[in-house]
């Protein structure tokens, strides 16, 4: 996945250390991502960075500084249900 990238200033090992999850990997952002925090108010997000942690993931959308946590499905789509102000906080929330 050539488009997979890490957040600026972070290494994969730092992400694994902070999250406590050695399965952490960058994923291709070309996928369907939906913000589903409120019933009936789903919003599609345009991902810039996607980090996978097994069946969980963190998404940083284009033009947004927040990080969204969600479920990664077998078809590659993501439903996000929680948001964090920064990556460190999101990684600790996994």
N, C-alpha and C positions, 0 to 999 in steps of 0.2 A: 504494500500500500504506500505508494510514493507520496501521497498527500498527507499522510499521518505526520503530526509534528508535536513537539513538546512546547510547553509554555516558555516564553523568553526568560532566561535566568535560572531555569530548572533543569536538572539532569534526571534521567530515569531513576537512578539510584536514590536521589533526594526524594522524589515522589514516593518511591517504595518505602523509604525510611519513615517519612512523616505519616503516611497512611497505615503503615504496618502490614501492607499487603504486597508480597513479592510477585504477585501475578500482574501487577500494573503494567500496562502497555499503551502506547499511543495508537489510536485507531483512525482510520480514514474518516474525515468529517463529511464525506458525501453520503448522507443517509437522512432518513426522515426522523426529525426530532420534534416532539410535541410537549408543550408545557401544560400539564393537566392538574394543576394545584386546586382549581376551583371547578366544581361540577358545572358542566354546560358552557364553560368559558375557555375551551382548549385553544391554544395559540401555537402556531408552527414557529420554530426557532431555526435560524440559519447558523449551523455550527461552524466555528472557526477551528476549534481544538476539541478533540474528544479523547478522553482517557478511560480505558477499560480496566475493570477490576472484577473479573468473573462476570456475574450477572448484573453487577452495578456499574455505573459509569458517571463521569463528570463531564459536563459540556460547557464550553465557553463560547457563547454566540458571537457572531460578527456584530460590531457596534454596541457591545454591552460588556461592562466590566465584571458583572456577576458570574458566578459558577453555578450550574444547575446539576443536581444529583437526580439520577433516574435509573430505571430498569432497562437493561439491554436485552432485546428479544432475539430469538433464533434467526429471524429474517433481517436482522441488522438495525431495525428501527428502535427508537428510544422514547420512552414516556418519562418526562421529568416531573417530579413532585416536590422538590425542595430547592431553595436557592440560598447561596452564601455570598457574602461581600468579597471574599478573597479566596485564593486557592488553598492557602494553608488551613484556613477554617474548614473549607470543604473536605480536604483530605482527612482532617481529624474527625470529621462527621461520618466518615464511611463505616 
